[in-house]
Every structure is written in C-alpha cells, then in structure tokens.
Amino acid sequence: MIQVRETAPGEVEVLPTGHLTREDMDELSARLEEALARARTAIVLNFKDLKSLNSSAIGKFLHFKAQCDMKGIKLSIRNCNAEMLQLLKMIKFDSLIQMEN
C-alpha cells in the first residue's frame, strides 16, 4: 500500500509500506504521478514503513527524480532505516536525491 498526503502547502509526502516488488510497480507509478500532480514545491518519499525495494522501484524513483527536476520540484527521501540507508548510499542514491533523517 502506498499513501499520498499533503503535509504542508505545496508539499506532498509519499509513504510506501512493506516491500516494494515488481507487482507493486503499477500502484507506485500511479501514486508518484498523483504526487507530482498535487505538489507545487516539494515531494518527500517517506520510507519509515518501507522494508525493502527491488531494482524496478529504484528505477522508478530515478525516473521520478528526473520528472521532479523538470517541474522544479524538490525531491527528498526521509526516515530510512539503517539497512535501507546503507543500500541507497552504496548505489549512490544520496548523490542524486537528498536524504533527510
């Protein structure tokens, strides 16, 4: 399940939960498109309840970053657990998308 909610004027938060697998890519795409349509200044990917993600999800997030850049919307990732943070840093995600605690 993936929720999208407004957290501040112009800022939208995307909250994926559990494990993002290949079967979740249609829902992920739909929720990211929803977030992009609703946001004006910033989108936060809140990973507090995300247990794991596969390579398809990583690719979706990279494509989404490019879409955000084209619209002038800041994209960041927040609340990664230690293992997820280590993985994202290992694949250099932190050099592409701002990581917040």
Backbone bond lengths (Angstrom), bond angles and torsions (degrees), N, CA, C in turn:
res aa  C-N    CA-C-N  psi(-1)  N-CA   C-N-CA  omega(-1)  CA-C   N-CA-C  phi
1 M - - - 1.449 - - 1.529 108.96 -
2 I 1.307 115.13 140.23 1.456 120.83 -178.81 1.526 108.04 -131.85
3 Q 1.310 116.68 121.84 1.457 121.69 179.16 1.519 110.19 -101.88
4 V 1.330 115.12 150.58 1.452 122.07 173.28 1.517 105.99 -128.52
5 R 1.335 116.46 128.27 1.458 119.36 179.65 1.525 110.15 -145.81
6 E 1.321 114.34 150.46 1.461 119.86 176.22 1.518 107.70 -83.19
7 T 1.328 116.76 130.43 1.464 120.97 -178.33 1.517 112.32 -108.42
8 A 1.306 116.90 -20.55 1.463 123.51 178.20 1.526 106.30 -159.66
9 P 1.314 117.40 163.15 1.472 117.81 177.77 1.537 111.09 -56.10
10 G 1.321 115.55 119.99 1.461 120.39 179.15 1.511 115.27 85.11
11 E 1.350 118.06 -8.59 1.464 121.35 -179.24 1.524 110.68 -111.30
12 V 1.322 115.30 132.34 1.454 121.87 -179.58 1.523 108.57 -122.00
13 E 1.330 114.71 143.53 1.463 121.47 179.15 1.526 108.76 -115.94
14 V 1.329 115.96 134.82 1.459 122.74 175.58 1.523 106.87 -110.13
15 L 1.342 116.00 124.96 1.462 121.10 -175.97 1.524 111.70 -120.67
16 P 1.335 117.54 90.29 1.468 119.05 174.35 1.526 109.49 -78.54
17 T 1.327 116.45 146.89 1.458 120.05 179.51 1.522 110.06 -125.59
18 G 1.319 115.31 156.68 1.457 120.85 176.26 1.516 113.11 72.86
19 H 1.318 115.36 -132.09 1.463 122.69 -176.02 1.527 109.07 -116.78
20 L 1.323 117.34 121.93 1.462 120.72 175.84 1.518 108.14 -85.43
21 T 1.324 115.63 112.99 1.452 121.65 -178.64 1.526 109.78 -118.78
22 R 1.290 115.83 177.96 1.468 121.26 -179.96 1.536 111.01 -55.40
23 E 1.320 117.14 -36.78 1.459 121.62 -179.36 1.525 112.96 -65.91
24 D 1.324 118.34 -18.94 1.463 122.90 -177.91 1.529 113.75 -92.74
25 M 1.324 118.15 -1.40 1.465 120.24 -171.75 1.529 113.77 -66.20
26 D 1.330 118.35 -34.25 1.464 119.42 177.27 1.524 110.55 -65.36
27 E 1.329 116.18 -45.23 1.470 119.35 178.22 1.526 110.42 -64.45
28 L 1.322 117.70 -42.63 1.462 120.74 179.42 1.529 110.20 -60.05
29 S 1.316 117.02 -45.91 1.467 120.13 178.66 1.518 111.18 -58.88
30 A 1.319 116.96 -44.80 1.469 121.40 -179.37 1.529 111.40 -62.77
31 R 1.327 117.10 -42.94 1.473 120.76 -178.64 1.525 111.02 -69.80
32 L 1.329 117.61 -37.37 1.464 120.01 177.69 1.526 110.61 -66.83
33 E 1.335 116.90 -39.75 1.465 119.97 176.13 1.527 110.75 -63.10
34 E 1.320 116.56 -41.35 1.469 121.34 176.94 1.525 110.65 -60.07
35 A 1.319 116.32 -45.63 1.464 120.64 179.66 1.521 110.80 -61.75
36 L 1.302 117.05 -43.02 1.461 121.64 -179.67 1.529 111.33 -64.19
37 A 1.320 116.88 -36.51 1.462 120.77 178.63 1.527 112.08 -71.04
38 R 1.333 116.97 -31.73 1.473 121.23 -175.91 1.521 113.72 -88.84
39 A 1.326 117.58 -27.78 1.471 121.22 -173.89 1.524 110.87 -79.16
40 R 1.313 114.60 148.77 1.461 120.49 174.30 1.530 111.41 -116.62
41 T 1.319 117.06 -34.96 1.466 119.81 -175.87 1.525 114.07 -123.63
42 A 1.342 117.59 -34.72 1.465 119.28 -172.78 1.521 111.85 -152.99
43 I 1.334 114.21 148.44 1.459 122.38 171.67 1.519 107.26 -129.35
44 V 1.334 115.17 131.10 1.460 121.58 178.02 1.521 108.35 -112.71
45 L 1.312 116.23 125.74 1.457 121.81 170.80 1.521 106.31 -89.49
46 N 1.324 117.44 106.90 1.458 121.93 -177.23 1.525 108.35 -95.04
47 F 1.325 116.16 109.89 1.460 122.30 -174.94 1.524 113.20 -97.50
48 K 1.337 118.34 20.56 1.469 120.51 -175.10 1.518 112.79 -60.14
49 D 1.338 118.73 -32.30 1.464 121.83 -179.22 1.523 112.91 -110.54
50 L 1.332 116.54 13.26 1.462 120.73 179.17 1.524 109.29 -89.34
51 K 1.318 115.59 124.68 1.469 120.63 -178.45 1.525 112.15 -90.68
52 S 1.334 116.90 -40.18 1.466 120.58 -179.62 1.520 109.20 -160.23
53 L 1.335 115.20 162.59 1.453 120.99 174.79 1.514 108.56 -143.98
54 N 1.318 115.47 150.13 1.458 119.17 -178.83 1.523 110.38 -98.91
55 S 1.311 116.05 -179.45 1.461 120.40 -176.65 1.525 112.09 -65.74
56 S 1.319 118.08 -29.64 1.472 120.68 176.86 1.521 110.48 -63.72
57 A 1.323 117.28 -41.33 1.467 121.49 178.46 1.522 110.32 -65.77
58 I 1.310 117.04 -40.46 1.463 120.33 177.62 1.526 110.18 -60.20
59 G 1.321 116.21 -44.75 1.456 120.37 177.09 1.522 112.29 -61.22
60 K 1.327 117.22 -41.59 1.473 121.40 177.72 1.524 110.41 -60.73
61 F 1.331 117.04 -43.68 1.462 120.10 -179.06 1.527 111.33 -66.13
62 L 1.324 117.39 -36.29 1.468 120.13 177.76 1.527 111.02 -67.28
63 H 1.304 117.19 -42.48 1.466 121.29 176.44 1.536 110.03 -63.67
64 F 1.316 115.90 -40.38 1.459 121.40 179.06 1.526 110.93 -63.46
65 K 1.321 117.27 -38.12 1.468 121.50 177.18 1.525 109.99 -58.96
66 A 1.327 116.59 -42.98 1.466 120.49 178.78 1.525 110.97 -63.45
67 Q 1.331 117.17 -39.93 1.461 120.88 177.68 1.530 110.90 -63.73
68 C 1.320 116.48 -42.64 1.466 120.92 178.23 1.524 110.37 -62.16
69 D 1.317 116.64 -44.51 1.464 120.92 179.56 1.525 111.12 -58.79
70 M 1.331 116.92 -42.08 1.464 120.84 -179.44 1.528 111.72 -64.30
71 K 1.330 117.07 -29.76 1.462 120.78 -179.59 1.532 112.39 -94.92
72 G 1.330 117.24 -1.21 1.461 120.41 -179.33 1.513 113.68 72.93
73 I 1.323 116.34 28.29 1.468 121.82 179.92 1.524 109.05 -103.40
74 K 1.318 115.99 129.39 1.464 121.57 179.06 1.523 109.22 -74.75
75 L 1.327 117.10 132.11 1.463 122.95 177.65 1.512 108.97 -116.07
76 S 1.327 116.18 132.47 1.464 120.11 176.54 1.526 109.73 -141.58
77 I 1.327 114.77 162.40 1.464 123.02 177.52 1.522 106.96 -116.75
78 R 1.330 115.06 135.34 1.466 120.83 -176.36 1.532 109.88 -131.45
79 N 1.317 115.50 149.95 1.473 123.68 170.13 1.522 114.96 64.15
80 C 1.322 117.07 44.03 1.469 120.58 174.55 1.520 109.85 -76.58
81 N 1.324 116.61 141.99 1.457 117.97 170.72 1.530 107.75 -74.31
82 A 1.304 116.72 167.41 1.469 121.24 -173.56 1.530 112.53 -58.61
83 E 1.332 117.43 -42.21 1.461 120.56 -178.62 1.525 111.39 -67.58
84 M 1.339 116.54 -41.62 1.461 120.77 179.38 1.527 109.86 -65.50
85 L 1.320 116.61 -42.22 1.457 120.97 178.82 1.529 110.79 -61.22
86 Q 1.314 116.77 -42.95 1.466 120.87 178.58 1.527 110.59 -61.57
87 L 1.337 117.16 -43.56 1.460 121.18 178.38 1.517 111.00 -61.69
88 L 1.327 117.20 -47.42 1.460 121.23 -177.81 1.529 111.41 -63.80
89 K 1.313 116.90 -37.24 1.460 119.98 177.19 1.527 111.11 -70.36
90 M 1.317 117.10 -35.86 1.450 121.35 -179.57 1.538 110.86 -63.55
91 I 1.324 116.81 -35.36 1.470 119.78 179.38 1.536 111.24 -95.72
92 K 1.336 115.90 13.84 1.475 122.98 173.88 1.525 114.06 66.15
93 F 1.330 116.68 24.71 1.464 120.70 176.66 1.518 110.86 -62.12
94 D 1.323 116.51 -34.21 1.466 120.58 -177.08 1.527 112.40 -66.94
95 S 1.324 117.28 -16.79 1.471 119.15 175.90 1.533 111.35 -86.22
96 L 1.315 117.06 -13.28 1.463 121.99 -179.23 1.530 112.63 -104.14
97 I 1.324 115.76 -39.38 1.464 121.31 -176.89 1.531 108.01 -125.46
98 Q 1.322 115.72 131.74 1.472 120.57 -178.99 1.524 109.91 -63.08
99 M 1.334 116.16 132.70 1.456 122.81 178.46 1.523 108.84 -105.04
100 E 1.331 116.55 128.96 1.469 122.02 177.94 1.517 108.60 -119.98
101 N 1.316 115.40 155.67 1.475 119.65 173.35 1.488 111.68 -98.10
